[in-house]
């Protein structure tokens, strides 16, 4: 994972250098329109994972095959809907509302069309990804992630050497090619390994209706996520232009690289949570939810806090030209990511239970307030960091709503949740910042970076071990370390 993160960040450096700040910003904002149109992709992924995993927990091959065929059919139909939306509403918005330099509109249109095809390709492939996750075959994800990272690095080098071609268009095409190869791999792997992934017309109307209902409410959640994320991107474009979008793109690259560690950890544990809920095992559900929440938070602290401490120097090492506002954006986005890591385990418990209407309605309606509040804020105070401060405040508020809705379903009190999670994670987040003040007197350099990193990591690991873990967890870790040393 460390290799993947470093490769991803280095690839971003080459791409920014090859495209330039303006084209890099255009790619991020134009691709953002497609992400909004493709909001159903998240809903389809959630529904596919939920129904395939629940069917797998029963051991009924016919039900697994039926559920797979159901979600594949639904994904195909919704892919058509997204194509229609993209070629109508999306194109209108691109032509009439976006701030694209006149000389780059032709390239932006090509990027837009290629991005639509990429999104549809991903949507049709969702059930295959869900099948791999449900079967917990994480090696397949590891191999394709390595291919994906090094493939993009290779294409980034090719992009730098392209002469006589529009690099922005070629970059969008390269990304599509990588995604296409990924999807072919996932599909062929599933057809070879899992009998239930062969499509058949064994549909059940009541099951299809249930899936559509689940997807409709999941879609609202995905729309809220894509809406506020890309809505902020569009606001930054409207108020400040594509240069600030480039800074936003840099912060997203760093955020994605760091968050990928937690995403992979949660991808591995999510099927276990869904199965425990489907089997009615409340004790295991609580244990898995608490573990997923704590260790996702710890992982992001271990990776994110040192970057927050030395953001300016790290970006100057990474990028030849650091876009304005990149440092501030990276710091705020990493803080948001760390605290948002507590949300996914609660969502998974709620999704596994099946009745998601109330949760989605409350959570997503509040999240959507981020965009209008940011808009009015920018009207009064025109500094771009404001939109992320609004996002952070709303995210913390929404977490309270999630707790109120989900904890009663697993018979857990708010005080127990606070004791098991917040009481343990807050010191892990706060105390490492002490080391920032210790090194402020030293001139920014590679030596200070190393000293700051080592100091923060030692402090965090110590805090996690002695404060963040339970007695049983400490014993488990200690025994694992002893066993590993004995083998050597």
RATA-V177997 format. One record per pair of residues at least 12 apart in sequence whose C-alpha atoms are under 7 Angstrom apart, sorted by the first residue. I is the first residue (numbers start at 1). J is the second residue. Records with the same first field share a line. If there is no record, write none. Layout:
I: J, J
//
This chain:
1: 261
4: 146, 149
5: 257, 258
7: 149
8: 149, 257
9: 253, 254
10: 318
11: 152, 153, 156
13: 318, 319
14: 156
15: 156
18: 159, 160
19: 167, 168
21: 243, 246
22: 242, 243, 246
23: 168
24: 246
25: 242, 243, 245, 246, 249
26: 242
28: 245, 249
29: 233, 234, 245
30: 108, 112
31: 112, 115
32: 230
33: 90
34: 115, 116
35: 226
36: 223, 226, 227, 230
37: 82, 85, 86
38: 82, 119
39: 219, 222, 223, 226
40: 219, 222
41: 123
42: 222
43: 215, 218, 219, 222
44: 75, 215
45: 126, 130
47: 214, 215
48: 71, 127, 130
49: 130, 134
50: 351, 352
51: 67
52: 64, 67, 68, 131, 134
53: 134, 271, 274, 275
54: 274, 275, 278
57: 275
61: 196
64: 196
65: 196, 197
66: 202, 203
68: 127, 197
69: 199, 200
70: 203, 208
71: 127
72: 124, 127
75: 123, 124
76: 124
79: 120, 123, 124
83: 116
86: 116
99: 237, 238, 241
107: 168, 169
110: 169
111: 169, 172
114: 172, 173
118: 176
125: 183
128: 186, 187, 190
129: 186
133: 267, 271
134: 271
136: 268
144: 182
148: 178
151: 178
155: 174
159: 171
217: 356, 357, 360
218: 360
220: 360, 364
221: 360, 364
224: 364, 367, 368
228: 368, 370, 371
231: 371
232: 371, 387
233: 245
235: 375
236: 384
246: 323
247: 323, 324, 325, 326
248: 326, 329
250: 326
251: 326, 329, 330, 333
254: 330
255: 333, 334
258: 300, 303, 304
259: 300
262: 296, 299, 300
266: 292
270: 348
273: 285, 288, 349
274: 348, 349, 352
277: 352, 353
278: 352
282: 410
286: 410
289: 345
290: 421
292: 345
293: 341, 342, 345
294: 421, 425
296: 341
297: 338, 341, 342
300: 338
301: 338, 429
302: 457, 460
304: 334
306: 453, 456
308: 331
309: 436
310: 449
311: 327
312: 327
313: 444
329: 385
332: 388
336: 392
340: 395
343: 399
346: 402, 406
350: 406
359: 405
363: 398, 401, 402
366: 398
367: 394
370: 390, 391, 394
374: 387, 390
424: 467, 468
425: 468
428: 460, 463, 464
432: 456, 459, 460
435: 452, 455, 456
439: 452
//
